[in-house]
Amino acid sequence: MPSSRRLTDQERRQIAQQRAKGVPERELAVRFSVSRKTIYNARNHGRVTRSANDSRTRVLTIRVSDRDLRGFDAALSGVTGPSVHI
């Protein structure tokens, strides 16, 4: 089994591009010297989306109270520009 190592952002992008072209996970694992599980993880969890202005976005998961969520929603409802400062 290949040694454990982290993929770079560039390698993750290359993997996504190659998977979109139909290259099998097994072949990518050999090419990048990682396990197939690492390829699956890069494909499933390493997705970075780009917004309309081409900036990178990330998904955050947090727990908030109902009160805090209502306050957050109220703050966002008054926003008219593309940037939010809270």
N, CA, C and O atoms as a printed pandas DataFrame, in Angstrom:
     atom_number atom_name residue_name chain_id  residue_number  x_coord  y_coord  z_coord
0              1         N          MET        A               1    0.843   -1.177    0.000
1              2        CA          MET        A               1    0.000    0.000    0.000
2              3         C          MET        A               1    0.887    1.239    0.000
3              4         O          MET        A               1    1.912    1.251    0.682
4              5         N          PRO        A               2    0.528    2.273   -0.739
5              6        CA          PRO        A               2    1.329    3.483   -0.775
6              7         C          PRO        A               2    1.419    4.141    0.598
7              8         O          PRO        A               2    0.530    3.979    1.435
8              9         N          SER        A               3    2.492    4.878    0.819
9             10        CA          SER        A               3    2.653    5.556    2.099
10            11         C          SER        A               3    1.633    6.677    2.249
11            12         O          SER        A               3    1.163    7.243    1.261
12            13         N          SER        A               4    1.298    6.989    3.493
13            14        CA          SER        A               4    0.321    8.048    3.763
14            15         C          SER        A               4    0.978    9.407    3.574
15            16         O          SER        A               4    2.090    9.652    4.042
16            17         N          ARG        A               5    0.276   10.270    2.890
17            18        CA          ARG        A               5    0.751   11.635    2.723
18            19         C          ARG        A               5   -0.439   12.508    2.382
19            20         O          ARG        A               5   -1.486   12.009    1.969
20            21         N          ARG        A               6   -0.283   13.789    2.551
21            22        CA          ARG        A               6   -1.352   14.725    2.236
22            23         C          ARG        A               6   -1.226   15.176    0.787
23            24         O          ARG        A               6   -0.128   15.354    0.261
24            25         N          LEU        A               7   -2.369   15.353    0.168
25            26        CA          LEU        A               7   -2.390   15.894   -1.185
26            27         C          LEU        A               7   -2.341   17.409   -1.114
27            28         O          LEU        A               7   -2.886   18.016   -0.193
28            29         N          THR        A               8   -1.692   18.007   -2.083
29            30        CA          THR        A               8   -1.691   19.465   -2.170
30            31         C          THR        A               8   -3.001   19.918   -2.811
31            32         O          THR        A               8   -3.718   19.116   -3.408
32            33         N          ASP        A               9   -3.304   21.201   -2.683
33            34        CA          ASP        A               9   -4.510   21.734   -3.327
34            35         C          ASP        A               9   -4.462   21.509   -4.839
35            36         O          ASP        A               9   -5.475   21.184   -5.458
36            37         N          GLN        A              10   -3.289   21.683   -5.419
37            38        CA          GLN        A              10   -3.135   21.472   -6.860
38            39         C          GLN        A              10   -3.421   20.018   -7.223
39            40         O          GLN        A              10   -4.077   19.745   -8.229
40            41         N          GLU        A              11   -2.935   19.091   -6.414
41            42        CA          GLU        A              11   -3.194   17.668   -6.689
42            43         C          GLU        A              11   -4.686   17.360   -6.565
43            44         O          GLU        A              11   -5.223   16.588   -7.359
44            45         N          ARG        A              12   -5.354   17.948   -5.586
45            46        CA          ARG        A              12   -6.796   17.739   -5.436
46            47         C          ARG        A              12   -7.544   18.236   -6.671
47            48         O          ARG        A              12   -8.470   17.582   -7.150
48            49         N          ARG        A              13   -7.138   19.390   -7.179
49            50        CA          ARG        A              13   -7.771   19.914   -8.402
50            51         C          ARG        A              13   -7.516   18.976   -9.582
51            52         O          ARG        A              13   -8.415   18.721  -10.384
52            53         N          GLN        A              14   -6.297   18.468   -9.684
53            54        CA          GLN        A              14   -5.972   17.545  -10.765
54            55         C          GLN        A              14   -6.809   16.271  -10.661
55            56         O          GLN        A              14   -7.284   15.749  -11.669
56            57         N          ILE        A              15   -6.984   15.780   -9.445
57            58        CA          ILE        A              15   -7.802   14.587   -9.239
58            59         C          ILE        A              15   -9.234   14.849   -9.678
59            60         O          ILE        A              15   -9.838   14.024  -10.365
60            61         N          ALA        A              16   -9.780   15.997   -9.284
61            62        CA          ALA        A              16  -11.156   16.328   -9.670
62            63         C          ALA        A              16  -11.284   16.403  -11.185
63            64         O          ALA        A              16  -12.264   15.920  -11.752
64            65         N          GLN        A              17  -10.304   17.005  -11.840
65            66        CA          GLN        A              17  -10.340   17.118  -13.300
66            67         C          GLN        A              17  -10.258   15.742  -13.956
67            68         O          GLN        A              17  -10.986   15.456  -14.907
68            69         N          GLN        A              18   -9.372   14.894  -13.444
69            70        CA          GLN        A              18   -9.203   13.564  -14.019
70            71         C          GLN        A              18  -10.433   12.690  -13.782
71            72         O          GLN        A              18  -10.834   11.932  -14.666
72            73         N          ARG        A              19  -11.035   12.790  -12.595
73            74        CA          ARG        A              19  -12.259   12.016  -12.326
74            75         C          ARG        A              19  -13.381   12.481  -13.247
75            76         O          ARG        A              19  -14.175   11.665  -13.714
76            77         N          ALA        A              20  -13.455   13.798  -13.515
77            78        CA          ALA        A              20  -14.481   14.312  -14.418
78            79         C          ALA        A              20  -14.305   13.746  -15.824
79            80         O          ALA        A              20  -15.274   13.619  -16.572
80            81         N          LYS        A              21  -13.075   13.410  -16.179
81            82        CA          LYS        A              21  -12.790   12.817  -17.481
82            83         C          LYS        A              21  -12.964   11.302  -17.468
83            84         O          LYS        A              21  -12.814   10.648  -18.500
84            85         N          GLY        A              22  -13.285   10.738  -16.287
85            86        CA          GLY        A              22  -13.540    9.305  -16.199
86            87         C          GLY        A              22  -12.353    8.444  -15.818
87            88         O          GLY        A              22  -12.433    7.220  -15.919
88            89         N          VAL        A              23  -11.253    9.040  -15.383
89            90        CA          VAL        A              23  -10.088    8.251  -14.975
90            91         C          VAL        A              23  -10.442    7.524  -13.673
91            92         O          VAL        A              23  -10.919    8.157  -12.731
92            93         N          PRO        A              24  -10.218    6.213  -13.604
93            94        CA          PRO        A              24  -10.583    5.438  -12.416
94            95         C          PRO        A              24   -9.770    5.829  -11.172
95            96         O          PRO        A              24   -8.620    6.259  -11.272
96            97         N          GLU        A              25  -10.402    5.668   -9.993
97            98        CA          GLU        A              25   -9.727    5.985   -8.731
98            99         C          GLU        A              25   -8.444    5.175   -8.562
99           100         O          GLU        A              25   -7.439    5.691   -8.072
100          101         N          ARG        A              26   -8.480    3.929   -8.960
101          102        CA          ARG        A              26   -7.301    3.062   -8.809
102          103         C          ARG        A              26   -6.099    3.642   -9.554
103          104         O          ARG        A              26   -4.987    3.671   -9.027
104          105         N          GLU        A              27   -6.333    4.100  -10.778
105          106        CA          GLU        A              27   -5.243    4.678  -11.572
106          107         C          GLU        A              27   -4.726    5.959  -10.929
107          108         O          GLU        A              27   -3.518    6.195  -10.898
108          109         N          LEU        A              28   -5.633    6.785  -10.417
109          110        CA          LEU        A              28   -5.213    8.030   -9.769
110          111         C          LEU        A              28   -4.431    7.752   -8.489
111          112         O          LEU        A              28   -3.474    8.461   -8.176
112          113         N          ALA        A              29   -4.836    6.721   -7.752
113          114        CA          ALA        A              29   -4.124    6.366   -6.518
114          115         C          ALA        A              29   -2.677    5.995   -6.826
115          116         O          ALA        A              29   -1.762    6.389   -6.103
116          117         N          VAL        A              30   -2.476    5.241   -7.892
117          118        CA          VAL        A              30   -1.110    4.864   -8.283
118          119         C          VAL        A              30   -0.343    6.099   -8.747
119          120         O          VAL        A              30    0.807    6.302   -8.359
120          121         N          ARG        A              31   -0.976    6.914   -9.569
121          122        CA          ARG        A              31   -0.328    8.105  -10.121
122          123         C          ARG        A              31    0.120    9.077   -9.030
123          124         O          ARG        A              31    1.198    9.664   -9.122
124          125         N          PHE        A              32   -0.718    9.247   -7.984
125          126        CA          PHE        A              32   -0.417   10.223   -6.933
126          127         C          PHE        A              32    0.206    9.576   -5.693
127          128         O          PHE        A              32    0.447   10.250   -4.692
128          129         N          SER        A              33    0.463    8.271   -5.764
129          130        CA          SER        A              33    1.097    7.519   -4.662
130          131         C          SER        A              33    0.328    7.651   -3.358
131          132         O          SER        A              33    0.908    7.907   -2.303
132          133         N          VAL        A              34   -0.981    7.473   -3.445
133          134        CA          VAL        A              34   -1.837    7.500   -2.263
134          135         C          VAL        A              34   -2.815    6.330   -2.362
135          136         O          VAL        A              34   -2.885    5.650   -3.386
136          137         N          SER        A              35   -3.562    6.107   -1.294
137          138        CA          SER        A              35   -4.547    5.027   -1.311
138          139         C          SER        A              35   -5.783    5.453   -2.101
139          140         O          SER        A              35   -6.006    6.638   -2.352
140          141         N          ARG        A              36   -6.574    4.463   -2.481
141          142        CA          ARG        A              36   -7.836    4.783   -3.169
142          143         C          ARG        A              36   -8.752    5.555   -2.237
143          144         O          ARG        A              36   -9.498    6.426   -2.684
144          145         N          LYS        A              37   -8.706    5.248   -0.954
145          146        CA          LYS        A              37   -9.515    5.975    0.027
146          147         C          LYS        A              37   -9.173    7.465   -0.001
147          148         O          LYS        A              37  -10.067    8.305    0.096
148          149         N          THR        A              38   -7.899    7.794   -0.133
149          150        CA          THR        A              38   -7.488    9.192   -0.219
150          151         C          THR        A              38   -8.073    9.848   -1.469
151          152         O          THR        A              38   -8.485   11.008   -1.435
152          153         N          ILE        A              39   -8.105    9.113   -2.550
153          154        CA          ILE        A              39   -8.701    9.629   -3.789
154          155         C          ILE        A              39  -10.194    9.865   -3.593
155          156         O          ILE        A              39  -10.717   10.903   -3.999
156          157         N          TYR        A              40  -10.889    8.901   -2.967
157          158        CA          TYR        A              40  -12.318    9.069   -2.691
158          159         C          TYR        A              40  -12.549   10.296   -1.800
159          160         O          TYR        A              40  -13.450   11.096   -2.048
160          161         N          ASN        A              41  -11.720   10.428   -0.761
161          162        CA          ASN        A              41  -11.865   11.580    0.139
162          163         C          ASN        A              41  -11.619   12.893   -0.585
163          164         O          ASN        A              41  -12.345   13.864   -0.372
164          165         N          ALA        A              42  -10.619   12.932   -1.427
165          166        CA          ALA        A              42  -10.320   14.157   -2.179
166          167         C          ALA        A              42  -11.484   14.498   -3.093
167          168         O          ALA        A              42  -11.837   15.667   -3.247
168          169         N          ARG        A              43  -12.074   13.493   -3.691
169          170        CA          ARG        A              43  -13.205   13.705   -4.584
170          171         C          ARG        A              43  -14.435   14.159   -3.809
171          172         O          ARG        A              43  -15.124   15.086   -4.235
172          173         N          ASN        A              44  -14.716   13.527   -2.687
173          174        CA          ASN        A              44  -15.943   13.807   -1.959
174          175         C          ASN        A              44  -15.866   14.995   -1.020
175          176         O          ASN        A              44  -16.846   15.724   -0.863
176          177         N          HIS        A              45  -14.725   15.200   -0.397
177          178        CA          HIS        A              45  -14.628   16.223    0.640
178          179         C          HIS        A              45  -13.724   17.381    0.280
179          180         O          HIS        A              45  -13.729   18.396    0.977
180          181         N          GLY        A              46  -12.968   17.267   -0.757
181          182        CA          GLY        A              46  -12.026   18.303   -1.112
182          183         C          GLY        A              46  -12.556   19.297   -2.117
183          184         O          GLY        A              46  -11.795   20.075   -2.691
184          185         N          ARG        A              47  -13.849   19.275   -2.330
185          186        CA          ARG        A              47  -14.418   20.178   -3.323
186          187         C          ARG        A              47  -14.425   21.602   -2.800
187          188         O          ARG        A              47  -14.905   21.874   -1.699
188          189         N          VAL        A              48  -13.899   22.482   -3.586
189          190        CA          VAL        A              48  -13.921   23.905   -3.271
190          191         C          VAL        A              48  -14.718   24.579   -4.357
191          192         O          VAL        A              48  -14.454   24.396   -5.546
192          193         N          THR        A              49  -15.686   25.351   -3.947
193          194        CA          THR        A              49  -16.500   26.043   -4.932
194          195         C          THR        A              49  -16.003   27.464   -5.102
195          196         O          THR        A              49  -15.275   27.985   -4.257
196          197         N          ARG        A              50  -16.389   28.072   -6.170
197          198        CA          ARG        A              50  -16.027   29.468   -6.417
198          199         C          ARG        A              50  -17.303   30.275   -6.541
199          200         O          ARG        A              50  -18.277   29.843   -7.156
200          201         N          SER        A              51  -17.278   31.442   -5.952
201          202        CA          SER        A              51  -18.451   32.306   -6.002
202          203         C          SER        A              51  -18.425   33.116   -7.290
203          204         O          SER        A              51  -17.532   32.954   -8.122
204          205         N          ALA        A              52  -19.410   33.984   -7.442
205          206        CA          ALA        A              52  -19.539   34.774   -8.664
206          207         C          ALA        A              52  -18.311   35.640   -8.914
207          208         O          ALA        A              52  -17.955   35.886  -10.066
208          209         N          ASN        A              53  -17.658   36.107   -7.849
209          210        CA          ASN        A              53  -16.483   36.960   -8.046
210          211         C          ASN        A              53  -15.186   36.144   -8.028
211          212         O          ASN        A              53  -14.103   36.708   -7.865
212          213         N          ASP        A              54  -15.288   34.833   -8.193
213          214        CA          ASP        A              54  -14.155   33.910   -8.307
214          215         C          ASP        A              54  -13.330   33.788   -7.029
215          216         O          ASP        A              54  -12.154   33.428   -7.087
216          217         N          SER        A              55  -13.933   34.085   -5.875
217          218        CA          SER        A              55  -13.218   33.887   -4.621
218          219         C          SER        A              55  -13.528   32.499   -4.092
219          220         O          SER        A              55  -14.600   31.956   -4.361
220          221         N          ARG        A              56  -12.613   31.927   -3.353
221          222        CA          ARG        A              56  -12.811   30.595   -2.800
222          223         C          ARG        A              56  -13.809   30.671   -1.654
223          224         O          ARG        A              56  -13.810   31.634   -0.887
224          225         N          THR        A              57  -14.641   29.676   -1.541
225          226        CA          THR        A              57  -15.599   29.608   -0.448
226          227         C          THR        A              57  -15.402   28.310    0.310
227          228         O          THR        A              57  -14.886   27.337   -0.240
228          229         N          ARG        A              58  -15.802   28.293    1.541
229          230        CA          ARG        A              58  -15.723   27.115    2.392
230          231         C          ARG        A              58  -17.066   26.927    3.092
231          232         O          ARG        A              58  -17.802   27.891    3.303
232          233         N          VAL        A              59  -17.373   25.715    3.442
233          234        CA          VAL        A              59  -18.581   25.405    4.192
234          235         C          VAL        A              59  -18.206   25.315    5.660
235          236         O          VAL        A              59  -17.263   24.613    6.027
236          237         N          LEU        A              60  -18.946   26.025    6.494
237          238        CA          LEU        A              60  -18.739   25.987    7.937
238          239         C          LEU        A              60  -19.965   25.364    8.585
239          240         O          LEU        A              60  -21.096   25.625    8.174
240          241         N          THR        A              61  -19.740   24.557    9.579
241          242        CA          THR        A              61  -20.835   23.966   10.324
242          243         C          THR        A              61  -20.691   24.379   11.775
243          244         O          THR        A              61  -19.667   24.114   12.404
244          245         N          ILE        A              62  -21.727   25.033   12.309
245          246        CA          ILE        A              62  -21.703   25.455   13.710
246          247         C          ILE        A              62  -23.073   25.214   14.334
247          248         O          ILE        A              62  -24.076   25.089   13.630
248          249         N          ARG        A              63  -23.101   25.151   15.638
249          250        CA          ARG        A              63  -24.361   25.050   16.370
250          251         C          ARG        A              63  -24.639   26.403   17.008
251          252         O          ARG        A              63  -23.769   26.991   17.651
252          253         N          VAL        A              64  -25.856   26.888   16.824
253          254        CA          VAL        A              64  -26.268   28.151   17.427
254          255         C          VAL        A              64  -27.655   27.978   18.035
255          256         O          VAL        A              64  -28.414   27.089   17.650
256          257         N          SER        A              65  -27.967   28.843   18.988
257          258        CA          SER        A              65  -29.300   28.800   19.588
258          259         C          SER        A              65  -30.311   29.379   18.602
259          260         O          SER        A              65  -29.940   30.077   17.658
260          261         N          ASP        A              66  -31.579   29.087   18.827
261          262        CA          ASP        A              66  -32.631   29.648   17.975
262          263         C          ASP        A              66  -32.578   31.174   17.998
263          264         O          ASP        A              66  -32.765   31.822   16.968
264          265         N          ARG        A              67  -32.326   31.739   19.164
265          266        CA          ARG        A              67  -32.250   33.198   19.306
266          267         C          ARG        A              67  -31.114   33.768   18.455
267          268         O          ARG        A              67  -31.304   34.744   17.729
268          269         N          ASP        A              68  -29.940   33.156   18.548
269          270        CA          ASP        A              68  -28.796   33.627   17.760
270          271         C          ASP        A              68  -29.054   33.482   16.261
271          272         O          ASP        A              68  -28.674   34.350   15.476
272          273         N          LEU        A              69  -29.697   32.390   15.869
273          274        CA          LEU        A              69  -30.005   32.178   14.460
274          275         C          LEU        A              69  -30.967   33.248   13.943
275          276         O          LEU        A              69  -30.789   33.768   12.841
276          277         N          ARG        A              70  -31.983   33.574   14.737
277          278        CA          ARG        A              70  -32.906   34.647   14.334
278          279         C          ARG        A              70  -32.167   35.969   14.190
279          280         O          ARG        A              70  -32.431   36.728   13.258
280          281         N          GLY        A              71  -31.244   36.251   15.106
281          282        CA          GLY        A              71  -30.447   37.478   15.010
282          283         C          GLY        A              71  -29.569   37.495   13.773
283          284         O          GLY        A              71  -29.437   38.522   13.107
284          285         N          PHE        A              72  -28.970   36.357   13.471
285          286        CA          PHE        A              72  -28.131   36.240   12.288
286          287         C          PHE        A              72  -28.955   36.449   11.020
287          288         O          PHE        A              72  -28.553   37.190   10.123
288          289         N          ASP        A              73  -30.111   35.788   10.956
289          290        CA          ASP        A              73  -31.006   35.952    9.806
290          291         C          ASP        A              73  -31.445   37.402    9.654
291          292         O          ASP        A              73  -31.512   37.920    8.539
292          293         N          ALA        A              74  -31.745   38.058   10.772
293          294        CA          ALA        A              74  -32.160   39.456   10.718
294          295         C          ALA        A              74  -31.023   40.333   10.206
295          296         O          ALA        A              74  -31.249   41.253    9.420
296          297         N          ALA        A              75  -29.810   40.051   10.648
297          298        CA          ALA        A              75  -28.653   40.833   10.185
298          299         C          ALA        A              75  -28.436   40.645    8.697
299          300         O          ALA        A              75  -28.131   41.605    7.989
300          301         N          LEU        A              76  -28.588   39.420    8.213
301          302        CA          LEU        A              76  -28.390   39.159    6.794
302          303         C          LEU        A              76  -29.488   39.735    5.930
303          304         O          LEU        A              76  -29.234   40.123    4.790
304          305         N          SER        A              77  -30.698   39.798    6.444
305          306        CA          SER        A              77  -31.811   40.306    5.631
306          307         C          SER        A              77  -31.652   41.778    5.302
307          308         O          SER        A              77  -32.241   42.258    4.334
308          309         N          GLY        A              78  -30.865   42.507    6.089
309          310        CA          GLY        A              78  -30.666   43.924    5.829
310          311         C          GLY        A              78  -29.458   44.202    4.939
311          312         O          GLY        A              78  -29.182   45.361    4.632
312          313         N          VAL        A              79  -28.741   43.177    4.523
313          314        CA          VAL        A              79  -27.533   43.334    3.718
314          315         C          VAL        A              79  -27.917   43.466    2.246
315          316         O          VAL        A              79  -28.701   42.675    1.723
316          317         N          THR        A              80  -27.348   44.482    1.585
317          318        CA          THR        A              80  -27.644   44.661    0.164
318          319         C          THR        A              80  -26.427   44.468   -0.725
319          320         O          THR        A              80  -26.574   44.223   -1.923
320          321         N          GLY        A              81  -25.226   44.572   -0.163
321          322        CA          GLY        A              81  -23.995   44.448   -0.956
322          323         C          GLY        A              81  -23.473   43.041   -0.952
323          324         O          GLY        A              81  -24.035   42.175   -0.281
324          325         N          PRO        A              82  -22.379   42.783   -1.707
325          326        CA          PRO        A              82  -21.837   41.438   -1.831
326          327         C          PRO        A              82  -21.044   40.972   -0.604
327          328         O          PRO        A              82  -20.819   39.771   -0.455
328          329         N          SER        A              83  -20.615   41.881    0.276
329          330        CA          SER        A              83  -19.831   41.448    1.417
330          331         C          SER        A              83  -20.611   41.639    2.696
331          332         O          SER        A              83  -21.372   42.595    2.843
332          333         N          VAL        A              84  -20.413   40.710    3.629
333          334        CA          VAL        A              84  -21.116   40.734    4.901
334          335         C          VAL        A              84  -20.091   40.848    5.998
335          336         O          VAL        A              84  -19.148   40.058    6.034
336          337         N          HIS        A              85  -20.237   41.802    6.894
337          338        CA          HIS        A              85  -19.345   41.964    8.047
338          339         C          HIS        A              85  -20.168   41.816    9.307
339          340         O          HIS        A              85  -21.016   42.655    9.612
340          341         N          ILE        A              86  -19.917   40.759   10.025
341          342        CA          ILE        A              86  -20.675   40.527   11.252
342          343         C          ILE        A              86  -19.727   40.520   12.421
343          344         O          ILE        A              86  -20.155   40.339   13.561
